[in-house]
Structures are given as structure tokens and as C-alpha cells.
Amino acid sequence: MRRSFQVAIFLLATVCLLLHTPQARAQKQAGDSAQIKQGSTGADWPSHGGTNLAWRYSALDQINTSNVKNLKAVWSFQTGDYQNGLESSPIVVDGVIFISSFDDVFALDGATGDLLWQYKYNPLPGKTTGRNFGVAVGDGKVFLGTHDDHVVALDQKTGKEVWRVADADSTSCGRCGIQAAPLIVKDKVIVGAAGAAGSLTAYDMKTGHRAWRFSMIPKPGEPGHETWPDDDTWKHGGISIWQTGSFDADLNLVYWGTGDCCGEANRGDVKFADLYEDSILALDADTGKLRWYYQEIPHDNWDLDANWELLLMDRPVNGKMRKLVVQFAKAGYTFVLDRVTGELLAVYPYAKTNNFVQSINQKGELIGRLDPPLGKTTKTCPSEGGAKNFNQVAYSPRTQLAYLPVVEMCNDLTLSSTPGEPPTFVFTAPPNGPAYTHLDALDPVTGKIAWTFPYKYQIWESILTTAGDLMLTGDPEGHFFALDARNGKKLWSFQTGSGNHGNPVTYMIHGRQYIAAPTGEGVSAIMFNTGVWPEAANWRLGSTLFVFALPEESK
Amino acid sequence: MTRASQIIGIVALLFMPVVASGQQLPSRAEAAKRGAVVFAASCTGYCHGANGAVGGSAPALAGRGLDADYIDNVVMHGIPGTAMPGWGQRIPVPDSYAVIAYVQSLNGLVQATNVVPLRDLPPEAQRGSALFFDTQGDFSGCSNCHEMNGKGLPVAHPIANVPADVQALRNLATPKVSTATVGGRSFPALVVTQIRGETRLYDMSSLPPVLLMLAPADVKIANGSTWQHSSALGTLKDEDLQPILAFLRAIQQH
């Protein structure tokens, strides 16, 4: 054979081989490689959900299925705040970790764990600090939303305050505060507030000037206000933002999930949809104008906020490539929408224990609602803790699977017959057996399960997945562990000494890959679990960041 | 946890239930009252002037626009290189936080007076109270910049004189607003502090005002500005401002 022909055959064979690797298949099916690049983190972990597509997926593969057994703890950092565990997501930029606990921010050397600076927010007189899910980093600044509803910009190098602005007057406004990590969108930082001031607000990163604000409850005269009763419920409702949204740069749209309204108080007729409760919003990134919304649960009587993370991905639906936004909602259903138009493309239950509705049909209609009669205790499922809580799923473009922690639990719900009075929730086992949990690897569009990892207690740690085909998370018994993302086989585990309750991330410094796991059980996780697992009362609090890497010689 | 933050924690715990239930705030006011006694005994004479006014060898403390963090830090840890010692380790915790509350009250950060319950106000003042405080975070109320009756954000100095009528409120002179120039941009600014190598000022060019922390060399401040209080009144109409003034008067009379 002539040499050039040999080369041609070799090249052809290589191309064929490449096309059959899982990665090539993934790229073919999961949209273009540009999107995979957009959705993957590299040396940094720049955003709460990894990137603004919220996949919690890293392209790093130095630590992988064949060597993860050698993973060792290389350093740890203790925040000293134990009350609610370490719930936040580290942000990693240029080898520095920025992590918040309550309203404190720490900057750590990512390789050694040495403290570079520490910032302590002093709340307004009479106000306390509270839960915080993390900071955002951009424009040389670190942004913190505070429990007393302020936004603070710190110098990324020194931790010194650069500017500070009130998002609302939390001394006058009911339960107003920020716990969600901010989202950086172009030249702005967007924060979501909880309480009566429930809103999304964009601030200019340089000046702190307010650029736009979208309030969750439309005022009289605004579209959507007609979905409220003709009284002043809307004034006191408060639709909270508890978690962080996503951003599609091509469409220039910001996506955010919203909470339920009114503190789940008995608030009148079920015919009122109470916009924009339990909705997915698409807002213009420059103006904050609503492009479309999709309400998952009108008039939510069960505390099933639609607040959780929104994964942006391009995938075929019924043979046609679509731009999707996917939410594994607290209600135990997955909503798959066209993120250009807000059209519902698919909805399926991912939890087995579900009775708040008999079903949700493909038009998104709630069929057979179990609205508890006032004053009468009713067992509803999932519980107000959700079939999934705030800990985030992960999505790997290599396996085409989402990794989803599921809780099968109910509650005895009593809506007060006094208008405005809050209901009571008592956590209980499902009707036909004890409460249990499982971690599923599933096709995000169809819900088809590839493998499942059964467990006893609630997994309350976010999931991390990597190009090393690893899936990492932690459990309340203290184990931080790695599964093979392809088949769910357990490959490695480390006892952290307290439950896991945060958002693990991965990053690389000088050619060495690290995995950082915020650990430490918090009071709320324990509170949500003692009803069905009394031994949860003995879970120990903690707040430690553990960082793992391969030994230098074996990486 | 630092000693200061422990104290903040204690203070916060003390105040939290009181604030939450919307009742009076005796502990806050009482802390400031008790602080006045401790301050008179330990801080005045050789160093600070009586009641935080000018006098003695140390700086005046009243009406200086000192912010809460600064007061807390200086009382607890002192100012290195000066005669101001840190009191955190020297006096009992209740005394140091009382002094913090007192000095904060001298700077409008803590209302040294008791809070007037809403029900004790005439109906028009009650309506004014509802308009004054921004209960929904849509930046409609005065409380985004003014503290009154134990609530609100202390951006502006405490309201000392209640304007005579709506017209006077609209035309209110704001001599404390200056013009700051930072990086070539000039804007109306309310200077908070110019101490410890840092200038803190509110950028008033848009609402809500943004507190900026600047190196003194990076900012030039000139007296006077084009800023007008009427620009902050937003959509409030005369019939809203009337009850707001009634509320301010009623609180002043208590």
C-alpha cells in the first residue's frame, strides 16, 4: 500500500474510533461542543452552579475512576460557625477559594488552605446573621448578600469593603434577607431576596447602583395582579428567593425559580394562582423585564417552592434538538421547558412517594389536587422538605445523566382555619412503609433511570460530577464519597466526622486537581429528619472545608 | 469568634425577640442609657468631653457620623498607636456593649428614646407610619434613608427638625450633601466618616444610596450639591406627605 493511502486509512479509523468514544457520542447528542465548554468548569470553579448553566460538572479528569481510590485529604479549614453547618458553595478563582458561612467570608489559598483574609459582616443593630449559600466573584470583587438584606462588595485581593447597599429596609420589611449566592451576569451582580421584599435585583458591579429590580408580586395595575384575591394578601405575601438562578448569554436571559407565597398560610380560595409563586422566570438580563414565566404549582398549599437550580442544556426532545431549562423541582416532578419560549416540553415524577396531586399531565395541569381541608390534618407527600431539598443535582455531558438525590418522605399537614395563620407540618413516613432515600442517575429529559444508589437518610449535599467519570457527594453520617458516574459503583469514601450539607467543587492549581467538600451537619438538616429518623437528633454539628487530592507521586 | 462578635451576638440575641414581636425596645434604649453612665465614669474627664461633645484631649464623638462597625471595633479593640485603648478586655461585657450602644446613639444609630407603640399615635400619624416605613422593599418609604421610632436605615442624620408643612418638606435644604469626585465622576455625596485612612460616603446619584469606602487620596469633596430632597420623595403625593409629617411630629412630642 502506498504510504498516503495507509495514512488515510489510519485517519479514517481514528475518526471512527473517536466517534464511538462516550465523549464523542455525548457531543453529538448533547448539543455542540461549544455548549459543553460553556457548561464545564476547568481550573476555576467560577460560579455557584459551576458555570451559569448550573451543571456542577468539571472537565478536570486527573482524578478519575481508576485512581480515585488513592484520594487523600490534603488540608482542612474550620469556620468556627457550627449552628447551620457549612452550606455554601466555594467559589474558586485563580487558585483562591472564597467561601461564606453565615455573613462571614473567608479567602483561602486553594493549595494550602492558609487563610488569606477574612471578612465579618456586622449586621444592623437588632439584626442577626443567618444562613448563606455562598458568594459570587467578578470585576475584582467578592459579592455577599446578607441576612439583613444588604449587598456588600469586597476587594477580591484584600477582603476590604468597596461598596455596600441596602437591597431593602430589613428593619421595616417582614423576614427580608438574602441567603442565595448572587449570580454574575455581564457587568451586573444579581441577588435574590427572601421575605416580603421577595425580588431579584441587579446591581452594577463597579458602582453598586441598582440597575433593575423584579418584584415577585405584581402590584395593582400590573399584569398578574388579577391572580391575587381582592384584598391585601399580596402586600404581605412575600414570595421568597432561596437559591441561585442561571444565565444564557446567547439569549441574554436570566432564569430563576421562585418560592411559594404567604408563608404557606391559609390564604383563601384555591382559584387564585398568586403569581409569581412557584414559577420559573425568564428575565431580560439588561432590563429585568419578564420575557416569559411558567408556573409549576398555582396556589401552593404544600410549601413546594419552585426555587431550585435550573439546568440549561441543549438536548433532543422527540427527535428535535431543543434549548432546554430543566428543574428537578421540590414537588418531586421534573419540569422540562423550552428556554426560548417557556413552553412545557415534558414533565415526569421522579419521586415515588407523591400524593399532593394524582398527576401532572403533559400540559402541566395539576390533576387531583389534595388541598388539605382547613383545620384537618392530612398526610401529604412530598413533605415540605421536598422530594429534593436545596442541594443541587449535577449533569454530565459524558454520561448524559443527571445525578439526583431523592427523599421519599411525607408530612402531616394542618392548614389553620384562621386566615393568615401559619400551618403545621409534622414529618412522617409515607403511607406504605418507612421513609427512605435514593440517589438516581437519570436521563433529565425522559426520567429514565440508568442506575440507582439506595440510602437510608436524606442526602443533603450537592452533587459534583467530573470528566473523570466520578460523581461525588456526602451523607449525614459523615461520609464524603465517590461513585462511578457510569454505573453507581462506590469507589472511595472518607469519614469527615460530621454530616455533609454543602456544595462540593473541584479545581486545579499548578497541575494538581483538588476536590473541596464543605462538611458539617446543620440544625435545619437535623430538624427536617428527626420526625422519621429519631437518631438524627444525635447527629453532630460541624463546619469544616475538607480538600482532597491525589498524592503528588500518583497523580 | 472574636470578643466583639460575641458581644454583637449577645446584643443580637437580646434584641431579636423584641424586634420580632414588634413591641417596645427597652433593652436597646436601656443599653444606651446604661452606656451613658459607664461613659461618664470611664471615658470623660481626661479624655472625651462630657456627653461625647468637644472637650478633653480625645475627639468629640457626638454627631460625627461614626458607623456601627467603627464604633464597635474601636470600643472593643482601641486604635493602635493612639491613647485609645481597647475596652473589650478591660470592662465587663455588659458595660462595653452599653458603651457601644451609647456612642451609637450619639451618632443616630440607636434611638436612645423608647419606641412609641403604634396604638399610642393619633390615626393620621399611624397612617403616616405605614407610609414612612418600607414594608415591602419596593423602595417606596422614607425608612430606606431615615431611622425613626426604632426602625429604618440610618443613612441620613437623625431627623432633628420636622418641616412645618409639605412645601417645606419638598424644598428641604440639604447642606450636608456635598459633591464628591472619584475617578473623574462627580456625584452628590453624603460623607459619613473621614477617619483611619478611609473616606466613607454615600453615593446619592441614584437610589438606594450606595455606601462607598474610598482611600482619601481617591476622592475630592466640595461643599454643596445639586441634590434635592424632593428627588427622593418619588411618587409620594402631598396627601401622603401630610400624614408622614404628622407621624414625625407625634414621635417628636413623645
Chai-1 contact restraints between the chains, C-beta under 6 A:
chainA,res_idxA,chainB,res_idxB,connection_type,confidence,min_distance_angstrom,max_distance_angstrom,comment,restraint_id
A,G80,B,M1,contact,1.0,0.0,6.0,A-B,restraint_1
A,N122,B,A68,contact,1.0,0.0,6.0,A-B,restraint_2
A,N122,B,D69,contact,1.0,0.0,6.0,A-B,restraint_3
A,P125,B,V110,contact,1.0,0.0,6.0,A-B,restraint_4
A,G126,B,F15,contact,1.0,0.0,6.0,A-B,restraint_5
A,G126,B,V19,contact,1.0,0.0,6.0,A-B,restraint_6
A,T128,B,A12,contact,1.0,0.0,6.0,A-B,restraint_7
A,T128,B,M16,contact,1.0,0.0,6.0,A-B,restraint_8
A,E161,B,M213,contact,1.0,0.0,6.0,A-B,restraint_9
A,W163,B,V210,contact,1.0,0.0,6.0,A-B,restraint_10
A,W163,B,L212,contact,1.0,0.0,6.0,A-B,restraint_11
A,R164,B,L211,contact,1.0,0.0,6.0,A-B,restraint_12
A,V165,B,P208,contact,1.0,0.0,6.0,A-B,restraint_13
A,V165,B,V210,contact,1.0,0.0,6.0,A-B,restraint_14
A,A166,B,L153,contact,1.0,0.0,6.0,A-B,restraint_15
A,A166,B,P208,contact,1.0,0.0,6.0,A-B,restraint_16
A,A168,B,G137,contact,1.0,0.0,6.0,A-B,restraint_17
A,D169,B,D134,contact,1.0,0.0,6.0,A-B,restraint_18
A,D169,B,S143,contact,1.0,0.0,6.0,A-B,restraint_19
A,D169,B,N144,contact,1.0,0.0,6.0,A-B,restraint_20
A,D169,B,L153,contact,1.0,0.0,6.0,A-B,restraint_21
A,T171,B,K151,contact,1.0,0.0,6.0,A-B,restraint_22
A,T171,B,G152,contact,1.0,0.0,6.0,A-B,restraint_23
A,S172,B,F133,contact,1.0,0.0,6.0,A-B,restraint_24
A,S172,B,D134,contact,1.0,0.0,6.0,A-B,restraint_25
A,S172,B,T135,contact,1.0,0.0,6.0,A-B,restraint_26
A,S172,B,S143,contact,1.0,0.0,6.0,A-B,restraint_27
A,S172,B,K151,contact,1.0,0.0,6.0,A-B,restraint_28
A,C173,B,T135,contact,1.0,0.0,6.0,A-B,restraint_29
A,C173,B,G137,contact,1.0,0.0,6.0,A-B,restraint_30
A,C176,B,G137,contact,1.0,0.0,6.0,A-B,restraint_31
A,A196,B,Q136,contact,1.0,0.0,6.0,A-B,restraint_32
A,A197,B,G137,contact,1.0,0.0,6.0,A-B,restraint_33
A,G208,B,V210,contact,1.0,0.0,6.0,A-B,restraint_34
A,H209,B,S206,contact,1.0,0.0,6.0,A-B,restraint_35
A,S215,B,D138,contact,1.0,0.0,6.0,A-B,restraint_36
